[in-house]
């Protein structure tokens, strides 16, 4: 048994988690434990990793408010600057999620960065607290609850949320039973505090960051808690920072995200010559999708090997959400629609290993439910779902429904961080005009909250992840110039 494992296990034996008792402790921005030790870099384990990438482990307090807190491991990676004479500092890559890892991103997406950025910055990745190979958590969920169409709270075909509330209680109970003490200490604010420990261990006075999706909220919270530790901050595909709802606002954003994206899909899906064409006119695609989803609600098609083992209306709707993340995924939805219209299904999609899913879902659940308290009464969700279904039929009420957080047994340890305009003006937002997961409407809320600290680049593109992915050349140039030189547009910009 490692010292880290002994430390965590002993803490669980001798004391009851303060979260279980409903006790909250004030947590300051600066952690109270001893300063981080410098990293000891070694070769990384695994395959497909750039041989230049190095790995290290950092120990941080499980509870940053407690100087006697047990320690947990954070796995960190880097590829050093390719031109030491031009080196400016470190660029932290912050993954989406919650539950995403950037540990291998220095070898992956980091290599898409222009040479000037790779010359001036060490590229830094990490696995957030709770996510393997950092000290990990899991909820031990039933196999059926690992289905994406179950994790997203799609209501019953008649709009009832009773089944969602049952699922929330079952999943929350599993997380409380199997998640250990660490699951009560997963939060965005604690990830930001861990990042500052990473910065200190790197020996950097300030750190730059490129956060994507949920990583934009992490980057914004870090910039709020540690404003004078930030150098150049890029927030790409931007979350709504609403301090009253936090992740409930992100879930609700799918309503508008789907509405923004569906016309682009419909134009593609009706284009002559498209082998996956589903209709002759773009205007026919939406009613076709709604009719097909309603039919599958009534008459699901068996789908052996899938989870669940049937193609129902909510599986089709979830496939729409997944496919709208990038135009390159449109064929997946179109092929499923074409097959379902014929009463058939394509081969069952392959999924990640179950152990990986359990870990990712454990981390995501902990962060989503610890960041802010969700309403408990089913009536709150039923009212919201009914309103949402009437206004946004494509998403059938899911974005306002109850996730497992509605039954989460731990109260938040601290209030959500309120993003403000206080701090240095060194943040660049880049946002696609059509983004199903982080719609432009939510990104504008972040822009408003940051005020003079930020400049926003809106890109006339479709898909999630704008910079060096689903954006355009204008947006990419603007972000690259900022990372390499610090130059931002003088004011908010639209990249046509």
C-alpha positions as CSV (number, residue, x, y, z in Angstrom):
1,X,0.0,0.0,0.0
2,X,1.4,3.4,-1.0
3,X,1.8,6.2,1.5
4,X,-0.9,8.2,-0.5
5,X,-3.3,5.3,-0.2
6,X,-2.7,4.9,3.5
7,X,-3.2,8.6,4.1
8,X,-6.6,8.6,2.4
9,X,-7.8,5.4,3.9
10,X,-6.7,6.4,7.4
11,X,-8.5,9.7,7.1
12,X,-11.7,7.9,6.1
13,X,-11.4,5.6,9.2
14,X,-10.7,8.2,11.9
15,X,-13.1,10.9,10.7
16,X,-16.4,11.4,9.1
17,X,-16.4,13.7,6.0
18,X,-17.6,17.2,6.9
19,X,-19.7,17.1,3.8
20,X,-21.8,14.2,5.2
21,X,-22.5,16.4,8.2
22,X,-23.4,19.4,6.2
23,X,-20.4,21.4,7.6
24,X,-18.9,24.0,5.3
25,X,-15.5,25.5,5.8
26,X,-14.4,28.8,4.3
27,X,-11.7,28.3,1.6
28,X,-9.4,31.1,0.6
29,X,-7.8,31.4,-2.8
30,X,-4.4,30.5,-1.5
31,X,-4.0,26.9,-0.2
32,X,-2.9,26.6,3.4
33,X,-0.6,23.6,3.1
34,X,3.1,23.7,2.5
35,X,4.4,25.1,-0.8
36,X,4.5,22.7,-3.8
37,X,7.8,20.9,-4.3
38,X,9.5,21.2,-7.8
39,X,8.6,18.5,-10.2
40,X,10.8,15.4,-10.8
41,X,10.3,14.7,-14.5
42,X,10.5,11.1,-15.9
43,X,9.5,9.3,-19.1
44,X,5.8,8.9,-19.5
45,X,4.1,5.6,-19.6
46,X,1.7,4.5,-22.4
47,X,1.7,4.4,-26.2
48,X,1.4,7.0,-28.9
49,X,3.1,9.7,-26.7
50,X,5.6,12.1,-28.2
51,X,9.0,11.0,-26.9
52,X,9.7,14.5,-25.8
53,X,6.7,14.4,-23.3
54,X,7.7,14.1,-19.7
55,X,5.6,13.2,-16.7
56,X,5.6,13.9,-13.0
57,X,3.3,13.6,-10.0
58,X,2.3,16.5,-7.7
59,X,0.8,16.0,-4.2
60,X,-1.9,18.5,-3.2
61,X,-4.3,18.6,-0.2
62,X,-7.6,16.8,-0.7
63,X,-9.1,19.8,1.3
64,X,-7.3,23.0,0.6
65,X,-8.9,24.6,3.7
66,X,-7.4,22.0,6.0
67,X,-3.6,22.2,6.7
68,X,-3.8,18.6,8.0
69,X,-5.7,17.3,5.0
70,X,-4.6,14.0,3.4
71,X,-2.7,14.4,0.2
72,X,-3.8,13.2,-3.2
73,X,-1.8,12.8,-6.5
74,X,-2.2,15.0,-9.6
75,X,-0.5,13.6,-12.7
76,X,1.2,16.3,-14.8
77,X,2.9,16.3,-18.2
78,X,5.0,18.6,-20.3
79,X,6.8,19.1,-23.5
80,X,9.5,21.8,-23.0
81,X,9.8,24.8,-25.2
82,X,11.3,24.0,-28.6
83,X,13.4,27.1,-28.5
84,X,14.8,27.8,-25.0
85,X,16.2,31.1,-26.1
86,X,12.7,32.3,-27.0
87,X,10.9,30.7,-24.0
88,X,8.4,33.0,-22.2
89,X,6.8,30.5,-19.8
90,X,4.3,27.7,-19.5
91,X,1.0,27.2,-21.4
92,X,-1.4,25.0,-19.4
93,X,-3.9,23.0,-21.5
94,X,-7.2,22.6,-19.7
95,X,-9.5,19.9,-20.9
96,X,-13.3,20.0,-21.1
97,X,-15.7,17.8,-19.1
98,X,-15.8,17.9,-16.2
99,X,-14.1,14.5,-16.4
100,X,-11.7,15.3,-19.2
101,X,-7.9,15.0,-19.1
102,X,-5.3,17.0,-20.9
103,X,-2.4,14.7,-19.8
104,X,-1.5,13.7,-23.3
105,X,-2.5,17.0,-25.0
106,X,1.1,18.2,-25.2
107,X,1.7,15.3,-27.6
108,X,-1.7,15.7,-29.3
109,X,-3.6,19.0,-29.7
110,X,-0.6,20.9,-28.5
111,X,1.3,19.9,-31.6
112,X,-1.3,21.8,-33.7
113,X,-0.1,25.0,-32.1
114,X,2.0,27.2,-34.4
115,X,5.7,26.9,-34.0
116,X,6.0,30.4,-32.4
117,X,3.8,29.3,-29.5
118,X,5.7,26.0,-29.1
119,X,8.9,27.9,-29.1
120,X,7.8,30.4,-26.4
121,X,6.0,28.0,-24.1
122,X,6.4,24.7,-22.4
123,X,3.1,22.8,-23.0
124,X,1.6,21.5,-19.8
125,X,-1.1,18.9,-19.4
126,X,-2.7,17.3,-16.3
127,X,-5.3,14.8,-15.1
128,X,-7.6,16.7,-12.7
129,X,-8.2,15.4,-9.2
130,X,-10.2,12.2,-9.2
131,X,-9.2,11.2,-12.8
132,X,-6.7,8.4,-13.3
133,X,-3.7,8.3,-13.2
134,X,-4.3,11.0,-10.6
135,X,-5.9,9.7,-7.4
136,X,-9.1,8.4,-8.9
137,X,-12.8,8.1,-7.9
138,X,-15.7,6.1,-9.2
139,X,-19.4,5.6,-8.4
140,X,-19.8,1.9,-9.3
141,X,-22.9,2.7,-11.3
142,X,-25.0,0.0,-12.8
143,X,-24.1,-0.8,-16.5
144,X,-27.4,0.6,-17.8
145,X,-26.8,3.9,-16.1
146,X,-23.5,4.4,-18.0
147,X,-25.5,5.0,-21.2
148,X,-25.2,8.6,-22.4
149,X,-28.9,8.7,-23.0
150,X,-29.4,7.8,-19.3
151,X,-26.7,10.2,-18.0
152,X,-28.4,13.0,-19.8
153,X,-31.8,13.4,-18.2
154,X,-34.1,12.7,-21.1
155,X,-37.7,12.6,-19.7
156,X,-40.2,9.9,-20.5
157,X,-42.0,10.1,-23.9
158,X,-45.0,11.7,-22.1
159,X,-42.8,14.3,-20.5
160,X,-42.8,12.8,-17.0
161,X,-39.7,13.2,-14.8
162,X,-40.5,10.5,-12.3
163,X,-38.1,8.1,-13.9
164,X,-35.4,10.7,-13.9
165,X,-35.8,11.3,-10.2
166,X,-35.6,7.5,-9.6
167,X,-32.4,7.4,-11.6
168,X,-31.0,10.4,-9.8
169,X,-31.5,8.8,-6.4
170,X,-30.0,5.5,-7.6
171,X,-26.9,7.1,-9.1
172,X,-26.4,9.6,-6.2
173,X,-26.6,6.7,-3.7
174,X,-24.0,4.8,-5.6
175,X,-21.6,7.7,-5.7
176,X,-22.1,8.3,-2.0
177,X,-21.5,4.6,-1.3
178,X,-18.5,4.0,-3.6
179,X,-16.9,7.4,-4.2
180,X,-15.0,7.7,-0.9
181,X,-14.0,10.9,0.8
182,X,-12.5,12.4,-2.3
183,X,-15.7,12.6,-4.2
184,X,-16.9,15.3,-1.7
185,X,-13.9,17.4,-2.5
186,X,-14.2,17.5,-6.3
187,X,-15.1,21.0,-7.5
188,X,-14.1,23.6,-10.1
189,X,-12.6,25.8,-7.3
190,X,-10.5,23.0,-6.0
191,X,-9.3,22.2,-9.5
192,X,-8.3,25.9,-9.8
193,X,-6.4,25.6,-6.5
194,X,-4.6,22.5,-7.8
195,X,-3.6,24.4,-10.9
196,X,-2.0,27.1,-8.8
197,X,0.0,24.3,-7.1
198,X,1.1,23.1,-10.5
199,X,2.2,26.6,-11.4
200,X,4.2,26.9,-8.2
201,X,5.8,23.5,-8.8
202,X,6.8,24.6,-12.3
203,X,8.6,27.5,-10.8
204,X,6.5,30.0,-12.8
205,X,5.4,33.4,-11.4
206,X,2.6,33.4,-13.9
207,X,1.0,30.9,-16.2
208,X,-0.8,31.0,-19.5
209,X,-3.7,28.7,-20.3
210,X,-5.8,27.4,-23.1
211,X,-9.1,26.1,-21.7
212,X,-11.8,24.4,-23.8
213,X,-15.5,23.9,-23.0
214,X,-15.7,23.2,-19.3
215,X,-12.0,24.2,-19.2
216,X,-13.2,27.7,-20.0
217,X,-15.0,27.8,-16.6
218,X,-11.9,26.4,-14.9
219,X,-9.8,29.0,-16.6
220,X,-12.2,31.8,-15.6
221,X,-12.4,30.6,-12.0
222,X,-8.6,30.4,-11.8
223,X,-8.3,33.9,-13.2
224,X,-10.8,35.1,-10.6
225,X,-9.1,33.4,-7.6
226,X,-5.5,34.0,-8.8
227,X,-5.7,37.0,-11.1
228,X,-2.1,38.1,-10.8
229,X,-0.8,34.6,-11.5
230,X,-2.2,34.7,-15.0
231,X,-0.3,35.6,-18.2
232,X,-2.2,34.9,-21.4
233,X,-5.6,33.2,-21.0
234,X,-7.6,31.7,-23.9
235,X,-11.1,30.6,-23.2
236,X,-12.3,28.5,-26.2
237,X,-16.0,27.4,-26.6
238,X,-17.2,29.3,-23.6
239,X,-19.4,28.2,-20.7
240,X,-22.0,30.5,-19.1
241,X,-20.7,31.5,-15.7
242,X,-24.1,32.1,-14.1
243,X,-23.2,31.9,-10.4
244,X,-26.7,30.9,-9.4
245,X,-27.0,27.9,-11.7
246,X,-23.5,27.1,-12.9
247,X,-23.8,23.6,-14.5
248,X,-27.6,23.8,-14.6
249,X,-27.1,26.7,-17.0
250,X,-24.7,24.6,-19.1
251,X,-27.3,21.8,-19.4
252,X,-30.0,24.3,-20.2
253,X,-27.8,25.8,-23.0
254,X,-28.4,22.8,-25.1
255,X,-31.9,24.1,-26.0
256,X,-30.5,27.0,-27.9
257,X,-27.4,25.2,-29.0
258,X,-29.5,22.7,-30.9
259,X,-31.7,25.4,-32.4
260,X,-28.6,27.3,-33.5
261,X,-27.0,24.2,-35.1
262,X,-30.0,22.3,-36.6
263,X,-30.4,24.5,-39.7
264,X,-26.7,23.9,-40.6
265,X,-27.3,20.1,-40.3
266,X,-30.5,20.3,-42.3
267,X,-28.8,22.1,-45.2
268,X,-26.1,19.4,-45.2
269,X,-28.6,16.6,-44.9
270,X,-30.6,17.8,-47.9
271,X,-27.7,18.6,-50.2
272,X,-27.8,16.9,-53.6
273,X,-25.0,14.4,-54.0
274,X,-24.7,13.7,-50.3
275,X,-24.6,9.9,-49.8
276,X,-26.2,10.4,-46.4
277,X,-29.0,12.7,-47.7
278,X,-32.2,12.3,-45.7
279,X,-34.5,14.8,-47.4
280,X,-34.8,16.8,-50.7
281,X,-35.3,20.2,-48.9
282,X,-33.7,21.5,-45.8
283,X,-37.1,22.6,-44.5
284,X,-38.2,18.9,-44.4
285,X,-35.4,17.7,-42.1
286,X,-36.7,19.1,-38.8
287,X,-40.3,17.7,-39.1
288,X,-38.8,14.4,-40.3
289,X,-36.6,14.2,-37.2
290,X,-39.5,15.1,-34.8
291,X,-41.8,12.5,-36.4
292,X,-39.1,9.8,-36.3
293,X,-38.2,10.5,-32.6
294,X,-41.9,10.4,-31.7
295,X,-42.3,7.1,-33.6
296,X,-39.3,5.6,-31.8
297,X,-40.8,6.7,-28.5
298,X,-43.8,4.5,-29.3
299,X,-42.0,1.7,-31.1
300,X,-38.3,1.3,-30.2
301,X,-36.2,-0.9,-32.5
302,X,-34.1,-3.6,-30.9
303,X,-30.4,-2.8,-31.0
304,X,-28.3,-5.7,-29.8
305,X,-24.9,-4.7,-28.3
306,X,-25.9,-1.1,-27.7
307,X,-26.6,0.5,-24.4
308,X,-29.5,0.5,-24.0
309,X,-30.2,-2.4,-26.4
310,X,-32.9,-0.5,-28.3
311,X,-33.1,2.6,-30.5
312,X,-35.7,4.7,-28.9
313,X,-36.6,8.4,-29.3
314,X,-34.2,9.5,-26.6
315,X,-31.3,7.6,-28.1
316,X,-32.0,9.3,-31.4
317,X,-32.1,12.7,-29.6
318,X,-28.9,12.0,-27.8
319,X,-27.2,11.0,-31.1
320,X,-28.3,14.4,-32.4
321,X,-26.5,16.1,-29.5
322,X,-23.4,14.0,-30.0
323,X,-23.3,14.5,-33.8
324,X,-23.8,18.3,-33.6
325,X,-20.5,18.7,-31.8
326,X,-18.8,18.7,-35.2
327,X,-20.0,18.7,-38.8
328,X,-17.7,15.8,-39.3
329,X,-20.1,13.8,-37.2
330,X,-23.2,14.6,-39.1
331,X,-23.1,11.3,-41.0
332,X,-23.6,9.4,-37.8
333,X,-27.0,11.0,-37.2
334,X,-28.0,10.9,-40.8
335,X,-27.2,7.2,-41.1
336,X,-29.1,6.4,-38.0
337,X,-32.1,8.4,-39.2
338,X,-32.0,6.6,-42.6
339,X,-31.8,3.2,-40.9
340,X,-34.6,3.9,-38.4
341,X,-36.9,5.0,-41.1
342,X,-36.5,1.6,-42.6
343,X,-37.0,-0.1,-39.3
344,X,-33.3,-1.2,-39.0
345,X,-30.2,-0.1,-37.0
346,X,-26.5,0.2,-37.9
347,X,-23.9,-1.8,-36.0
348,X,-23.9,-1.0,-32.3
349,X,-21.4,1.9,-31.6
350,X,-18.3,1.0,-29.7
351,X,-17.8,2.6,-26.3
352,X,-14.8,3.2,-24.1
353,X,-13.9,0.6,-21.5
354,X,-16.3,0.4,-18.6
355,X,-13.6,1.2,-16.0
356,X,-12.8,4.4,-17.8
357,X,-16.4,5.4,-18.0
358,X,-16.9,4.8,-14.3
359,X,-14.0,7.0,-13.5
360,X,-15.0,9.8,-15.9
361,X,-18.6,9.8,-14.7
362,X,-17.5,9.8,-11.1
363,X,-15.4,12.9,-11.6
364,X,-18.0,14.6,-13.7
365,X,-20.8,13.9,-11.2
366,X,-18.7,15.1,-8.2
367,X,-17.8,18.4,-9.8
368,X,-21.3,19.1,-11.2
369,X,-23.1,18.3,-8.0
370,X,-20.5,19.9,-5.6
371,X,-20.2,23.2,-7.5
372,X,-23.8,24.3,-6.7
373,X,-26.9,23.0,-5.0
374,X,-29.6,21.7,-7.3
375,X,-33.3,21.8,-6.5
376,X,-34.7,18.7,-4.7
377,X,-38.4,18.7,-5.5
378,X,-39.6,16.8,-8.6
379,X,-42.2,19.5,-9.2
380,X,-39.5,22.1,-10.0
381,X,-38.2,19.9,-12.8
382,X,-41.6,18.9,-14.0
383,X,-42.6,22.5,-14.5
384,X,-39.3,23.4,-16.3
385,X,-39.5,20.3,-18.5
386,X,-43.0,21.0,-19.6
387,X,-42.1,24.6,-20.5
388,X,-39.0,23.5,-22.3
389,X,-40.8,20.8,-24.4
390,X,-43.3,23.3,-25.6
391,X,-40.7,25.8,-26.7
392,X,-37.8,23.6,-27.8
393,X,-39.3,20.3,-29.1
394,X,-36.0,19.1,-30.5
395,X,-34.5,18.6,-27.1
396,X,-37.8,17.3,-25.5
397,X,-37.2,19.0,-22.1
398,X,-33.9,17.3,-21.3
399,X,-31.9,20.5,-20.7
400,X,-34.1,21.6,-17.8
401,X,-34.5,18.1,-16.2
402,X,-33.0,16.5,-13.1
403,X,-29.5,15.0,-13.2
404,X,-28.2,12.9,-10.2
405,X,-27.4,16.2,-8.5
406,X,-31.1,16.5,-7.6
407,X,-30.5,13.7,-5.1
408,X,-26.9,14.5,-4.2
409,X,-26.4,13.9,-0.5
410,X,-23.5,16.5,0.1
411,X,-24.2,20.2,0.3
412,X,-21.8,22.5,-1.5
413,X,-18.8,23.3,0.7
414,X,-18.6,26.9,-0.6
415,X,-20.5,29.2,-2.9
416,X,-19.8,29.2,-6.6
417,X,-17.1,31.6,-7.7
418,X,-18.6,34.7,-9.2
419,X,-16.7,35.8,-12.3
420,X,-16.1,39.6,-12.4
421,X,-14.2,42.2,-14.2
422,X,-11.6,42.6,-11.4
423,X,-8.1,41.7,-12.5
424,X,-5.7,42.1,-15.4
425,X,-7.0,42.5,-19.0
426,X,-5.4,39.4,-20.4
427,X,-8.2,37.1,-21.5
428,X,-9.3,36.2,-25.0
429,X,-12.6,34.4,-25.7
430,X,-13.0,32.5,-28.9
431,X,-16.5,31.2,-29.7
432,X,-18.2,29.6,-32.7
433,X,-21.5,31.1,-33.7
434,X,-23.2,27.7,-33.8
435,X,-22.1,25.4,-30.9
436,X,-24.5,22.8,-29.5
437,X,-22.7,22.4,-26.2
438,X,-21.6,25.9,-25.3
439,X,-23.9,28.2,-27.4
440,X,-23.0,31.7,-28.2
441,X,-25.7,33.0,-25.9
442,X,-23.9,31.5,-22.9
443,X,-20.5,32.7,-24.1
444,X,-21.9,36.3,-24.2
445,X,-22.7,35.9,-20.5
446,X,-19.1,35.1,-19.8
447,X,-18.0,38.1,-21.9
448,X,-20.4,40.4,-20.0
449,X,-19.1,39.1,-16.6
450,X,-15.4,39.6,-17.5
451,X,-16.0,43.1,-18.8
452,X,-12.8,45.0,-19.5
453,X,-10.6,42.0,-18.7
454,X,-11.6,40.2,-22.0
455,X,-11.9,40.6,-25.7
456,X,-14.2,38.2,-27.6
457,X,-13.7,36.7,-31.1
458,X,-16.9,35.3,-32.5
459,X,-16.3,32.8,-35.4
460,X,-18.8,32.2,-38.2
461,X,-18.4,28.4,-37.9
462,X,-20.3,25.4,-36.6
463,X,-19.3,22.9,-34.0
464,X,-17.8,22.6,-30.5
465,X,-14.1,23.6,-30.0
466,X,-13.2,26.6,-32.1
467,X,-9.4,27.1,-32.0
468,X,-7.5,24.8,-34.3
469,X,-10.6,22.5,-34.6
470,X,-14.0,23.6,-35.8
471,X,-13.4,27.3,-36.2
472,X,-11.9,29.2,-39.2
473,X,-8.5,30.6,-40.3
474,X,-9.4,34.1,-39.1
475,X,-10.2,32.9,-35.5
476,X,-7.1,30.7,-35.5
477,X,-4.8,33.5,-36.5
478,X,-6.2,35.8,-33.9
479,X,-5.7,33.3,-31.0
480,X,-2.3,32.2,-32.2
481,X,-1.1,35.8,-32.4
482,X,-2.3,36.4,-28.8
483,X,-0.6,33.3,-27.4
484,X,2.7,34.1,-29.3
485,X,2.8,37.9,-28.8
486,X,0.2,39.0,-26.3
487,X,-1.6,41.1,-29.0
488,X,-5.4,41.0,-28.9
489,X,-7.9,42.8,-31.1
490,X,-8.6,46.3,-29.8
491,X,-12.3,45.3,-29.4
492,X,-14.6,42.4,-29.9
493,X,-14.3,40.9,-33.4
494,X,-16.4,38.8,-35.7
495,X,-14.5,36.4,-38.0
496,X,-16.6,35.9,-41.1
